[in-house]
Amino acid sequence: DADAYSLRPFVPVYVHLYGLQSDKSIICGVLCLPGDSPALQKILKFTSDPYAIPTWYRPRYTRRLIKAKESGTPVHASDQPWGVWGPGILTHVLNETGEARYELPPDALYPFSFGDRRKIVWEKLRNEAEYVTPNTLSIHFYGRRMRRRLASMPGCVPPESSVLGRLLQKHGINPADAPVPEKTPLPRDEKEIG
C-alpha cells in the first residue's frame, strides 16, 4: 500500500511476506507470495470472476449471494463487503492452504491496529514501544481515515511529538506543501455481511 512507512527493508520468509493485523486477520498492504503458491493460485482463480461467491462469511450471507446468482442477478465484487478481494480472501486461502504459518505478528507490518490508528497522531503516546518494536518493519497509516483525522486537526497537521509528526520532521516534509482538504469526505462504511 502507498499509505505505509517502511522502517527497514522487507525480507520475505521463504518468499512469503504478509502479516496479521489482529489475531485472525491477515492483511495485504505488504504482500509477497511465491509464484507457485497454492494460495496465490486460488486468489487468481477467485478474482477472475467478478461475481464469485465468498464462502468465508456467515452462511446466511453466502446463501443470499447464491440465491441472487441463481435468479440471474449476481452480486458484483464491488457490491460485496470491503476487503472481499483483499484481506478476506487472503486470510481465507492462506489458512486453507496452510501458508498462514508464514504470517508475521501484528507488530511487524501493522503495529497500530485499525482500532488503534488514531494513536499515530496522538501528541503524547506514552506506550509507543508497545507498538513500534524492534520487530517492526513498517507502519500502516490507514490512508483515507488518517486523512479524515488530519483534516480535523489545526492546520491539518499532526502534533510534532506524535509518531507521524516526528516522521514528517525526520524527512523534512512540510504538510503545507500538500495540505489535506479540510472537508475530506467520510469513508464509505464497510458493507453488512450478515
Backbone as a printed PyTorch tensor [residue, N CA C, xyz], in Angstrom:
tensor([[[  0.8340,  -1.1890,   0.0000],
         [  0.0000,   0.0000,   0.0000],
         [  0.8750,   1.2470,   0.0000]],

        [[  0.3550,   2.2980,  -0.5550],
         [  1.0770,   3.5700,  -0.5850],
         [  0.9840,   4.3070,   0.7450]],

        [[  0.1380,   3.8420,   1.6540],
         [ -0.0100,   4.5110,   2.9500],
         [  0.7120,   3.7520,   4.0610]],

        [[  1.9110,   3.3060,   3.7500],
         [  2.7400,   2.6170,   4.7310],
         [  4.1260,   3.2440,   4.7320]],

        [[  4.7560,   3.2450,   5.8770],
         [  6.0960,   3.7940,   6.0330],
         [  7.0300,   2.6520,   6.3970]],

        [[  8.0210,   2.4190,   5.5830],
         [  8.9680,   1.3340,   5.8140],
         [ 10.0760,   1.7850,   6.7550]],

        [[ 10.2640,   1.0430,   7.8270],
         [ 11.3380,   1.3250,   8.7870],
         [ 12.6080,   0.5590,   8.4380]],

        [[ 12.4250,  -0.6170,   7.8340],
         [ 13.5540,  -1.4800,   7.4720],
         [ 13.2070,  -2.2050,   6.1900]],

        [[ 14.1990,  -2.7420,   5.5120],
         [ 13.9020,  -3.5000,   4.2860],
         [ 12.9980,  -4.7000,   4.5820]],

        [[ 12.1390,  -5.0030,   3.6340],
         [ 11.2770,  -6.1750,   3.7470],
         [ 12.0640,  -7.3970,   3.2950]],

        [[ 12.1080,  -8.4090,   4.1360],
         [ 12.7980,  -9.6440,   3.7880],
         [ 11.7900, -10.7830,   3.9200]],

        [[ 11.3280, -11.3190,   2.7970],
         [ 10.3390, -12.3980,   2.8580],
         [ 10.8760, -13.6430,   3.5720]],

        [[  9.9910, -14.3550,   4.2240],
         [ 10.3120, -15.6290,   4.8600],
         [  9.8860, -16.7180,   3.8840]],

        [[ 10.8420, -17.4350,   3.3340],
         [ 10.5480, -18.4660,   2.3290],
         [  9.7120, -17.8780,   1.1830]],

        [[ 10.0520, -16.7030,   0.7420],
         [  9.3960, -15.9600,  -0.3370],
         [  7.9550, -15.5650,   0.0240]],

        [[  7.6070, -15.6070,   1.2670],
         [  6.2950, -15.1740,   1.7510],
         [  6.4940, -13.9270,   2.6020]],

        [[  5.6230, -12.9480,   2.4300],
         [  5.6640, -11.7710,   3.2950],
         [  4.2580, -11.2060,   3.4150]],

        [[  3.6930, -11.3480,   4.6020],
         [  2.3920, -10.7850,   4.9410],
         [  2.2620, -10.8620,   6.4400]],

        [[  1.3710, -10.0800,   6.9750],
         [  1.2680, -10.0480,   8.4200],
         [ -0.1440,  -9.9470,   8.9280]],

        [[ -0.2580, -10.2950,  10.1720],
         [ -1.5320, -10.1830,  10.8830],
         [ -1.7690,  -8.7350,  11.2770]],

        [[ -3.0380,  -8.3350,  11.2200],
         [ -3.4150,  -7.0520,  11.7800],
         [ -4.0620,  -7.2970,  13.1430]],

        [[ -4.6680,  -8.4320,  13.2690],
         [ -5.2850,  -8.8250,  14.5240],
         [ -4.9620, -10.3050,  14.7170]],

        [[ -5.5420, -10.9190,  15.7240],
         [ -5.2290, -12.3220,  15.9610],
         [ -5.8080, -13.2620,  14.9090]],

        [[ -6.6370, -12.7230,  13.9960],
         [ -7.2140, -13.6170,  12.9890],
         [ -7.2300, -13.0650,  11.5660]],

        [[ -6.8840, -11.8150,  11.3550],
         [ -6.9800, -11.2200,  10.0320],
         [ -5.6110, -10.9200,   9.4290]],

        [[ -5.3150, -11.5610,   8.2970],
         [ -4.0750, -11.3130,   7.5650],
         [ -4.3770, -10.2070,   6.5560]],

        [[ -3.5500,  -9.1860,   6.5600],
         [ -3.7900,  -8.0090,   5.7290],
         [ -2.8000,  -8.0140,   4.5680]],

        [[ -3.1840,  -7.3770,   3.4790],
         [ -2.3790,  -7.4430,   2.2600],
         [ -1.7610,  -6.1140,   1.8550]],

        [[ -1.5500,  -5.1930,   2.7980],
         [ -0.9040,  -3.9290,   2.4820],
         [  0.5300,  -4.1420,   2.0290]],

        [[  1.1810,  -5.1100,   2.6160],
         [  2.5100,  -5.5600,   2.2050],
         [  2.3350,  -7.0360,   1.9140]],

        [[  2.6490,  -7.4290,   0.6840],
         [  2.3440,  -8.8030,   0.2780],
         [  3.3800,  -9.3480,  -0.6950]],

        [[  3.8560, -10.5230,  -0.3980],
         [  4.7320, -11.2470,  -1.3180],
         [  4.3850, -12.7310,  -1.2010]],

        [[  4.1110, -13.3500,  -2.3360],
         [  3.8360, -14.7870,  -2.4020],
         [  4.6800, -15.3720,  -3.5340]],

        [[  5.1840, -16.5870,  -3.3660],
         [  5.9160, -17.1980,  -4.4710],
         [  4.9660, -17.5300,  -5.6220]],

        [[  5.4830, -17.5580,  -6.8250],
         [  4.6600, -17.8280,  -7.9980],
         [  3.9340, -19.1540,  -7.9430]],

        [[  4.4980, -20.1300,  -7.2340],
         [  3.8620, -21.4460,  -7.1640],
         [  3.0180, -21.6240,  -5.8970]],

        [[  2.7130, -20.5310,  -5.2320],
         [  1.9140, -20.5890,  -4.0140],
         [  0.5100, -21.0920,  -4.3210]],

        [[  0.0550, -22.1560,  -3.6370],
         [ -1.3290, -22.6020,  -3.8220],
         [ -2.3410, -21.5000,  -3.4860]],

        [[ -2.0310, -20.6950,  -2.4700],
         [ -2.9420, -19.5980,  -2.1050],
         [ -3.0360, -18.5870,  -3.2440]],

        [[ -1.9090, -18.2530,  -3.8430],
         [ -1.9190, -17.3020,  -4.9560],
         [ -2.7750, -17.8290,  -6.1010]],

        [[ -2.6590, -19.0920,  -6.4100],
         [ -3.4530, -19.6750,  -7.5000],
         [ -4.9480, -19.5950,  -7.1880]],

        [[ -5.3030, -19.8570,  -5.9440],
         [ -6.7140, -19.7800,  -5.5430],
         [ -7.2270, -18.3370,  -5.6140]],

        [[ -6.3920, -17.3790,  -5.2080],
         [ -6.7840, -15.9670,  -5.2700],
         [ -7.0000, -15.5520,  -6.7160]],

        [[ -6.0730, -15.9360,  -7.5910],
         [ -6.1970, -15.5790,  -9.0090],
         [ -7.4580, -16.1790,  -9.6240]],

        [[ -7.7410, -17.4270,  -9.2780],
         [ -8.9420, -18.0770,  -9.8090],
         [-10.2040, -17.3750,  -9.3050]],

        [[-10.2500, -17.1020,  -7.9990],
         [-11.4300, -16.4730,  -7.4070],
         [-11.6700, -15.0900,  -8.0050]],

        [[-10.6230, -14.2850,  -8.1100],
         [-10.7830, -12.9070,  -8.5790],
         [-10.9510, -12.8090, -10.0940]],

        [[-10.8250, -13.9130, -10.7960],
         [-11.0760, -13.8700, -12.2500],
         [-12.5780, -13.8030, -12.5460]],

        [[-13.3920, -14.0690, -11.5350],
         [-14.8490, -13.9800, -11.6730],
         [-15.3520, -12.8400, -10.7900]],

        [[-15.7400, -11.7050, -11.3740],
         [-16.1820, -10.5780, -10.5510],
         [-17.4660, -10.8580,  -9.7700]],

        [[-18.1070, -11.9860, -10.0420],
         [-19.3300, -12.3570,  -9.3310],
         [-19.1200, -13.5980,  -8.4500]],

        [[-17.8660, -13.9360,  -8.1940],
         [-17.5780, -15.1040,  -7.3630],
         [-18.1990, -14.9390,  -5.9810]],

        [[-18.5550, -16.0470,  -5.3920],
         [-19.2230, -16.0290,  -4.0960],
         [-18.2350, -16.4150,  -2.9980]],

        [[-17.9420, -15.4880,  -2.0900],
         [-17.0480, -15.8040,  -0.9800],
         [-17.7560, -16.7350,   0.0040]],

        [[-17.0530, -17.7610,   0.4250],
         [-17.6590, -18.7410,   1.3450],
         [-17.1770, -18.5600,   2.7800]],

        [[-16.3890, -17.5310,   3.0250],
         [-15.8090, -17.3590,   4.3580],
         [-16.6010, -16.4190,   5.2470]],

        [[-17.7010, -15.8820,   4.7370],
         [-18.5590, -15.0570,   5.5720],
         [-19.6600, -15.9290,   6.1870]],

        [[-20.5810, -15.3110,   6.8740],
         [-21.6610, -16.0580,   7.5200],
         [-22.4610, -16.8410,   6.4690]],

        [[-22.9060, -18.0370,   6.8250],
         [-23.6750, -18.8520,   5.8690],
         [-24.8900, -18.1210,   5.3010]],

        [[-25.5500, -17.3180,   6.1030],
         [-26.7380, -16.5810,   5.6380],
         [-26.3680, -15.6410,   4.4820]],

        [[-25.2190, -14.9790,   4.5930],
         [-24.7790, -14.0750,   3.5310],
         [-24.4290, -14.8730,   2.2770]],

        [[-23.7430, -15.9900,   2.4490],
         [-23.3890, -16.8430,   1.3000],
         [-24.6530, -17.3310,   0.5950]],

        [[-25.6540, -17.7600,   1.3620],
         [-26.9160, -18.2110,   0.7630],
         [-27.5920, -17.0840,  -0.0170]],

        [[-27.5190, -15.8730,   0.5130],
         [-28.1140, -14.7270,  -0.1770],
         [-27.4260, -14.4890,  -1.5250]],

        [[-26.1000, -14.6220,  -1.5750],
         [-25.3640, -14.4550,  -2.8310],
         [-25.6940, -15.5680,  -3.8230]],

        [[-25.8070, -16.7860,  -3.3270],
         [-26.1550, -17.9180,  -4.1970],
         [-27.5420, -17.7040,  -4.7950]],

        [[-28.4850, -17.2960,  -3.9610],
         [-29.8570, -17.0580,  -4.4350],
         [-29.8730, -15.9500,  -5.4980]],

        [[-29.1140, -14.8820,  -5.2680],
         [-29.0600, -13.7850,  -6.2460],
         [-28.4660, -14.2680,  -7.5660]],

        [[-27.4360, -15.0820,  -7.4880],
         [-26.8010, -15.5950,  -8.7050],
         [-27.7680, -16.5110,  -9.4600]],

        [[-28.4620, -17.3770,  -8.7330],
         [-29.4160, -18.3020,  -9.3530],
         [-30.5920, -17.5610,  -9.9900]],

        [[-30.9390, -16.3950,  -9.4420],
         [-32.0670, -15.6340, -10.0010],
         [-31.6330, -14.7350, -11.1610]],

        [[-30.3450, -14.7960, -11.5110],
         [-29.8530, -14.0080, -12.6400],
         [-29.3890, -12.6090, -12.2890]],

        [[-29.3110, -12.3180, -10.9910],
         [-28.8190, -11.0020, -10.5540],
         [-27.6370, -11.1830,  -9.5940]],

        [[-26.5210, -11.7190, -10.1050],
         [-25.3770, -11.9540,  -9.2230],
         [-24.8380, -10.6440,  -8.6450]],

        [[-24.2060, -10.7470,  -7.4970],
         [-23.6790,  -9.5700,  -6.8110],
         [-22.2130,  -9.3910,  -7.1820]],

        [[-21.9030,  -8.2440,  -7.7660],
         [-20.5410,  -7.9230,  -8.1910],
         [-19.6360,  -7.7500,  -6.9680]],

        [[-18.3550,  -8.0520,  -7.1060],
         [-17.3920,  -7.9110,  -6.0020],
         [-17.4010,  -6.5100,  -5.4100]],

        [[-17.6190,  -5.4980,  -6.2410],
         [-17.6230,  -4.1210,  -5.7400],
         [-18.8290,  -3.8310,  -4.8480]],

        [[-19.8400,  -4.6930,  -4.8880],
         [-21.0140,  -4.5370,  -4.0350],
         [-21.0080,  -5.5230,  -2.8660]],

        [[-19.9180,  -6.2340,  -2.7230],
         [-19.7480,  -7.1520,  -1.6050],
         [-18.9630,  -6.4360,  -0.5020]],

        [[-18.7880,  -7.0620,   0.6600],
         [-18.1090,  -6.3910,   1.7670],
         [-16.7080,  -5.9090,   1.3990]],

        [[-16.2940,  -4.8130,   2.0480],
         [-14.9440,  -4.3050,   1.8660],
         [-13.9540,  -5.4420,   2.1370]],

        [[-12.9290,  -5.5300,   1.3120],
         [-11.8630,  -6.4920,   1.5330],
         [-12.1220,  -7.8760,   0.9920]],

        [[-13.2510,  -8.0750,   0.2980],
         [-13.5560,  -9.4060,  -0.2150],
         [-12.4240,  -9.9040,  -1.1170]],

        [[-11.8410,  -9.0060,  -1.9150],
         [-10.7130,  -9.3620,  -2.7730],
         [ -9.3830,  -8.9780,  -2.1270]],

        [[ -9.3950,  -8.6680,  -0.8780],
         [ -8.1880,  -8.2830,  -0.1630],
         [ -7.9840,  -9.1720,   1.0450]],

        [[ -8.0600,  -8.5830,   2.2450],
         [ -7.8450,  -9.3680,   3.4510],
         [ -8.7920, -10.5600,   3.5980]],

        [[-10.0170, -10.4300,   3.0850],
         [-10.9810, -11.5290,   3.2100],
         [-10.4950, -12.7910,   2.5400]],

        [[-10.2150, -12.7050,   1.2530],
         [ -9.7710, -13.9080,   0.5360],
         [ -8.3700, -14.3170,   0.9610]],

        [[ -7.4880, -13.3400,   1.2160],
         [ -6.1210, -13.6760,   1.6090],
         [ -6.1160, -14.4980,   2.8930]],

        [[ -6.8240, -14.0320,   3.8990],
         [ -6.8860, -14.7590,   5.1760],
         [ -7.4750, -16.1530,   4.9600]],

        [[ -8.5610, -16.2180,   4.2010],
         [ -9.2380, -17.4950,   3.9560],
         [ -8.3100, -18.5060,   3.2750]],

        [[ -7.7080, -18.1060,   2.1580],
         [ -6.9170, -19.0860,   1.3990],
         [ -5.5910, -19.4170,   2.0710]],

        [[ -4.9630, -18.4630,   2.7500],
         [ -3.7160, -18.7870,   3.4510],
         [ -3.9590, -19.7810,   4.5720]],

        [[ -5.0860, -19.6490,   5.2590],
         [ -5.4380, -20.6320,   6.2860],
         [ -5.7990, -21.9730,   5.6510]],

        [[ -6.5130, -21.9270,   4.5420],
         [ -6.9350, -23.1480,   3.8560],
         [ -5.7390, -23.9550,   3.3400]],

        [[ -4.7240, -23.2730,   2.8040],
         [ -3.5680, -23.9660,   2.2260],
         [ -2.4620, -24.2350,   3.2400]],

        [[ -2.5850, -23.6810,   4.4210],
         [ -1.5430, -23.8530,   5.4350],
         [ -0.4270, -22.8290,   5.3290]],

        [[ -0.5100, -21.9300,   4.3460],
         [  0.5390, -20.9300,   4.1820],
         [  0.4540, -19.8080,   5.2170]],

        [[ -0.5890, -19.8050,   6.0190],
         [ -0.6960, -18.8120,   7.0950],
         [  0.4410, -18.9840,   8.0920]],

        [[  1.0890, -20.1240,   8.0760],
         [  2.1970, -20.3650,   9.0080],
         [  3.3460, -19.3700,   8.8020]],

        [[  3.3880, -18.6940,   7.6500],
         [  4.4430, -17.7200,   7.3760],
         [  4.0630, -16.2980,   7.7790]],

        [[  2.8740, -16.1140,   8.3160],
         [  2.4210, -14.7690,   8.6800],
         [  3.3170, -14.1670,   9.7560]],

        [[  3.5240, -12.8740,   9.6540],
         [  4.2710, -12.1490,  10.6650],
         [  3.3030, -11.6270,  11.7190]],

        [[  3.7730, -11.4370,  12.9530],
         [  2.8890, -10.9180,  14.0010],
         [  2.5010,  -9.4680,  13.7140]],

        [[  1.4360,  -8.9820,  14.3520],
         [  0.9470,  -7.6320,  14.0730],
         [  2.0020,  -6.5340,  14.1830]],

        [[  2.9230,  -6.6430,  15.1420],
         [  3.8890,  -5.5560,  15.3110],
         [  4.8730,  -5.4390,  14.1460]],

        [[  4.9390,  -6.4410,  13.2690],
         [  5.8740,  -6.3950,  12.1450],
         [  5.4370,  -5.4130,  11.0590]],

        [[  4.1820,  -5.4910,  10.6150],
         [  3.7140,  -4.6600,   9.4990],
         [  2.5560,  -3.7410,   9.8650]],

        [[  1.8190,  -4.0780,  10.9130],
         [  0.6400,  -3.3010,  11.3220],
         [  0.6850,  -3.0530,  12.8300]],

        [[  1.7400,  -2.3440,  13.2970],
         [  1.8830,  -2.1720,  14.7460],
         [  0.7200,  -1.4280,  15.3910]],

        [[  0.0890,  -0.5560,  14.6320],
         [ -1.1200,   0.1130,  15.1120],
         [ -2.2890,  -0.5450,  14.3930]],

        [[ -3.1210,  -1.2450,  15.1270],
         [ -4.2680,  -1.9040,  14.5160],
         [ -5.2360,  -0.8550,  13.9860]],

        [[ -6.2130,  -1.3110,  13.2290],
         [ -7.2360,  -0.3930,  12.7250],
         [ -7.8620,   0.3760,  13.8890]],

        [[ -8.1420,  -0.3140,  14.9720],
         [ -8.7590,   0.3210,  16.1360],
         [ -7.8490,   1.3010,  16.8540]],

        [[ -6.5330,   1.1130,  16.7260],
         [ -5.5660,   1.9870,  17.3960],
         [ -4.9560,   3.0400,  16.4690]],

        [[ -5.4620,   3.1500,  15.2530],
         [ -4.8350,   4.0210,  14.2510],
         [ -4.7310,   5.4800,  14.6970]],

        [[ -5.6550,   5.9420,  15.5240],
         [ -5.6160,   7.3390,  15.9880],
         [ -4.3550,   7.6390,  16.7910]],

        [[ -3.7990,   6.6210,  17.4050],
         [ -2.6240,   6.8180,  18.2550],
         [ -1.4030,   7.2790,  17.4520]],

        [[ -1.4180,   7.0800,  16.1460],
         [ -0.3050,   7.5120,  15.2920],
         [ -0.1680,   9.0370,  15.3310]],

        [[ -1.2440,   9.7370,  15.6240],
         [ -1.1920,  11.2020,  15.6640],
         [ -1.4420,  11.7620,  17.0710]],

        [[ -1.3850,  10.8990,  18.0710],
         [ -1.5300,  11.3900,  19.4440],
         [ -0.3140,  12.2050,  19.8320]],

        [[ -0.5630,  13.3130,  20.5170],
         [  0.5380,  14.1850,  20.9320],
         [  1.4580,  13.4940,  21.9340]],

        [[  0.8740,  12.7570,  22.8560],
         [  1.6880,  12.0910,  23.8730],
         [  1.2920,  10.6270,  23.9670]],

        [[  1.8980,   9.8030,  23.1300],
         [  1.6580,   8.3580,  23.1760],
         [  2.6720,   7.7740,  24.1480]],

        [[  2.2140,   7.4800,  25.3450],
         [  3.1220,   7.0590,  26.4200],
         [  3.7290,   5.6790,  26.2050]],

        [[  3.0280,   4.8080,  25.5120],
         [  3.4940,   3.4250,  25.3720],
         [  3.8610,   3.0870,  23.9330]],

        [[  4.4970,   4.0140,  23.2100],
         [  4.8300,   3.7890,  21.7970],
         [  5.6400,   2.5080,  21.5990]],

        [[  6.5170,   2.1710,  22.5400],
         [  7.3620,   0.9810,  22.4090],
         [  6.5470,  -0.3160,  22.4010]],

        [[  5.3230,  -0.2550,  22.8710],
         [  4.4560,  -1.4310,  22.8020],
         [  3.9430,  -1.6430,  21.3830]],

        [[  3.9720,  -0.6030,  20.5810],
         [  3.5010,  -0.6710,  19.1950],
         [  4.6770,  -0.8520,  18.2380]],

        [[  5.5510,   0.1300,  18.2160],
         [  6.7100,   0.0820,  17.3270],
         [  7.8370,  -0.6080,  18.1010]],

        [[  8.0710,  -1.8670,  17.7360],
         [  9.0290,  -2.7090,  18.4530],
         [ 10.2690,  -2.9630,  17.5860]],

        [[ 11.2690,  -3.6250,  18.1110],
         [ 12.4310,  -3.9820,  17.2880],
         [ 12.0570,  -4.8780,  16.0930]],

        [[ 10.8940,  -5.5170,  16.1450],
         [ 10.4310,  -6.3770,  15.0390],
         [  9.6790,  -5.6050,  13.9560]],

        [[  9.3780,  -4.3300,  14.1840],
         [  8.5520,  -3.5630,  13.2530],
         [  9.3160,  -3.2360,  11.9750]],

        [[  8.7220,  -3.6350,  10.8510],
         [  9.2870,  -3.3520,   9.5310],
         [  8.6180,  -2.1440,   8.8990]],

        [[  7.3460,  -1.9250,   9.2200],
         [  6.5510,  -0.9130,   8.5320],
         [  5.4180,  -0.4480,   9.4340]],

        [[  4.9850,   0.7880,   9.2130],
         [  3.8150,   1.3360,   9.9080],
         [  2.7620,   1.6470,   8.8510]],

        [[  1.5910,   1.0690,   9.0110],
         [  0.4740,   1.3080,   8.0930],
         [ -0.3360,   2.4850,   8.6370]],

        [[ -0.6940,   3.4400,   7.7670],
         [ -1.3660,   4.6560,   8.2150],
         [ -2.8830,   4.6740,   8.0080]],

        [[ -3.4640,   3.6880,   7.3360],
         [ -4.9120,   3.6630,   7.1160],
         [ -5.3510,   4.9650,   6.4310]],

        [[ -4.7750,   5.1970,   5.2630],
         [ -4.8520,   6.4180,   4.4920],
         [ -6.0900,   7.2690,   4.5640]],

        [[ -7.2000,   6.7810,   4.0590],
         [ -8.3680,   7.6620,   3.9670],
         [ -8.8690,   8.0550,   5.3490]],

        [[ -8.7460,   7.1630,   6.3020],
         [ -9.1840,   7.5100,   7.6510],
         [ -8.1770,   8.4420,   8.3270]],

        [[ -6.8850,   8.2720,   8.0040],
         [ -5.8840,   9.1890,   8.5490],
         [ -6.0820,  10.5910,   7.9670]],

        [[ -6.4250,  10.6740,   6.6880],
         [ -6.6990,  11.9890,   6.0890],
         [ -7.8490,  12.6690,   6.8290]],

        [[ -8.8650,  11.9000,   7.1440],
         [-10.0220,  12.4350,   7.8790],
         [ -9.5820,  12.9430,   9.2470]],

        [[ -8.7420,  12.1700,   9.9150],
         [ -8.2400,  12.5640,  11.2450],
         [ -7.4140,  13.8520,  11.1260]],

        [[ -6.5170,  13.9110,  10.1330],
         [ -5.6760,  15.1000,   9.9470],
         [ -6.5180,  16.3260,   9.6110]],

        [[ -7.5710,  16.1170,   8.8270],
         [ -8.4380,  17.2430,   8.4510],
         [ -9.1040,  17.8680,   9.6650]],

        [[ -9.2220,  17.1250,  10.7570],
         [ -9.8640,  17.6540,  11.9640],
         [ -8.8740,  18.3790,  12.8830]],

        [[ -7.5800,  18.3620,  12.5140],
         [ -6.5520,  18.9860,  13.3570],
         [ -6.2480,  20.4060,  12.8920]],

        [[ -5.8120,  21.2570,  13.8040],
         [ -5.4610,  22.6300,  13.4240],
         [ -4.4320,  22.6440,  12.2880]],

        [[ -4.7750,  23.3080,  11.2070],
         [ -3.8850,  23.3820,  10.0530],
         [ -3.7080,  22.0640,   9.3300]],

        [[ -4.5140,  21.0660,   9.6970],
         [ -4.4250,  19.7140,   9.1090],
         [ -3.0350,  19.1010,   9.3170]],

        [[ -2.4100,  19.4140,  10.4440],
         [ -1.0540,  18.9610,  10.7270],
         [ -1.0550,  18.2040,  12.0560]],

        [[ -0.3920,  17.0280,  12.0990],
         [ -0.3340,  16.2900,  13.3600],
         [  0.6080,  16.9880,  14.3500]],

        [[  0.4300,  16.7410,  15.6270],
         [  1.3490,  17.3110,  16.6120],
         [  2.7870,  16.8650,  16.3240]],

        [[  3.7440,  17.7690,  16.5400],
         [  5.1490,  17.4560,  16.2550],
         [  5.6490,  16.2590,  17.0500]],

        [[  5.0990,  16.0540,  18.2490],
         [  5.5740,  14.9640,  19.1010],
         [  4.9250,  13.6230,  18.7740]],

        [[  3.9520,  13.6000,  17.8670],
         [  3.2810,  12.3350,  17.5110],
         [  4.1910,  11.5010,  16.6180]],

        [[  3.8570,  10.2340,  16.4680],
         [  4.6250,   9.3400,  15.5920],
         [  4.6960,   9.9420,  14.1880]],

        [[  3.5500,  10.3370,  13.6290],
         [  3.5340,  10.9020,  12.2880],
         [  4.2560,  12.2520,  12.2420]],

        [[  4.0720,  13.0770,  13.2560],
         [  4.7380,  14.3740,  13.3100],
         [  6.2520,  14.2320,  13.3020]],

        [[  6.7770,  13.2900,  14.0490],
         [  8.2300,  13.0720,  14.0880],
         [  8.7530,  12.5510,  12.7540]],

        [[  7.9690,  11.7170,  12.0740],
         [  8.3960,  11.2270,  10.7610],
         [  8.4350,  12.3650,   9.7430]],

        [[  7.4670,  13.2590,   9.8060],
         [  7.4730,  14.4170,   8.9130],
         [  8.7280,  15.2540,   9.1450]],

        [[  9.0650,  15.4860,  10.4030],
         [ 10.2660,  16.2590,  10.7310],
         [ 11.5230,  15.5340,  10.2580]],

        [[ 11.5800,  14.2440,  10.5110],
         [ 12.7630,  13.4510,  10.1430],
         [ 13.0820,  13.5810,   8.6520]],

        [[ 12.0490,  13.6250,   7.8260],
         [ 12.2500,  13.6480,   6.3770],
         [ 12.0870,  15.0480,   5.7710]],

        [[ 11.9650,  16.0430,   6.6260],
         [ 11.8620,  17.4100,   6.1440],
         [ 10.6300,  17.6630,   5.2980]],

        [[  9.5390,  17.0110,   5.6520],
         [  8.2890,  17.1640,   4.9090],
         [  7.4470,  18.2530,   5.5500]],

        [[  7.0480,  19.2000,   4.7500],
         [  6.1950,  20.2790,   5.2220],
         [  4.7620,  19.9700,   4.7840]],

        [[  3.8700,  19.6390,   5.7180],
         [  2.4870,  19.3140,   5.3470],
         [  1.7870,  20.4210,   4.5600]],

        [[  2.2250,  21.6550,   4.7150],
         [  1.5950,  22.7660,   3.9920],
         [  1.8480,  22.6660,   2.4840]],

        [[  2.8760,  21.9130,   2.0850],
         [  3.1660,  21.7490,   0.6530],
         [  2.1300,  20.8730,  -0.0550]],

        [[  1.4320,  20.0600,   0.6880],
         [  0.3740,  19.2000,   0.1240],
         [ -0.7070,  19.0500,   1.1780]],

        [[ -1.4760,  20.1060,   1.4190],
         [ -2.4550,  20.0760,   2.5070],
         [ -3.5750,  19.0620,   2.2900]],

        [[ -4.0120,  18.5090,   3.3900],
         [ -5.1650,  17.6150,   3.3770],
         [ -6.3960,  18.5080,   3.2930]],

        [[ -7.2920,  18.2420,   2.3430],
         [ -8.5050,  19.0680,   2.2680],
         [ -9.2570,  19.0260,   3.5900]],

        [[ -9.6790,  20.1790,   4.0660],
         [-10.3660,  20.2280,   5.3530],
         [-11.7140,  19.5410,   5.3220]],

        [[-12.2960,  19.4030,   4.1610],
         [-13.5990,  18.7400,   4.0410],
         [-13.4090,  17.3780,   3.3990]],

        [[-12.5330,  16.5640,   3.9760],
         [-12.3230,  15.2160,   3.4780],
         [-13.6000,  14.4230,   3.6900]],

        [[-14.1420,  13.8070,   2.6410],
         [-15.4030,  13.0700,   2.8180],
         [-15.2290,  11.8770,   3.7580]],

        [[-16.2980,  11.5600,   4.4370],
         [-16.2890,  10.3780,   5.2910],
         [-16.0960,   9.1410,   4.4320]],

        [[-15.3010,   8.1700,   4.9210],
         [-15.1290,   6.9390,   4.1620],
         [-16.4350,   6.1550,   4.0970]],

        [[-16.6070,   5.4400,   2.9970],
         [-17.7840,   4.5980,   2.8500],
         [-17.7370,   3.5080,   3.9080]],

        [[-18.8100,   3.3290,   4.6090],
         [-18.8600,   2.2860,   5.6230],
         [-18.6960,   0.9240,   4.9940]],

        [[-18.1080,   0.0240,   5.7690],
         [-17.9880,  -1.3430,   5.2890],
         [-19.3750,  -1.9490,   5.1780]],

        [[-19.5740,  -2.7220,   4.1310],
         [-20.8960,  -3.2980,   3.8760],
         [-21.2460,  -4.3890,   4.8970]],

        [[-22.4900,  -4.4940,   5.1610],
         [-23.0200,  -5.5380,   6.0610],
         [-22.8050,  -6.8950,   5.4530]],

        [[-22.3300,  -7.8430,   6.2660],
         [-22.1020,  -9.1870,   5.7360],
         [-22.9870, -10.2250,   6.4030]],

        [[-23.9240,  -9.8050,   7.1880],
         [-24.7250, -10.7920,   7.9070],
         [-26.1640, -10.7810,   7.5300]]])
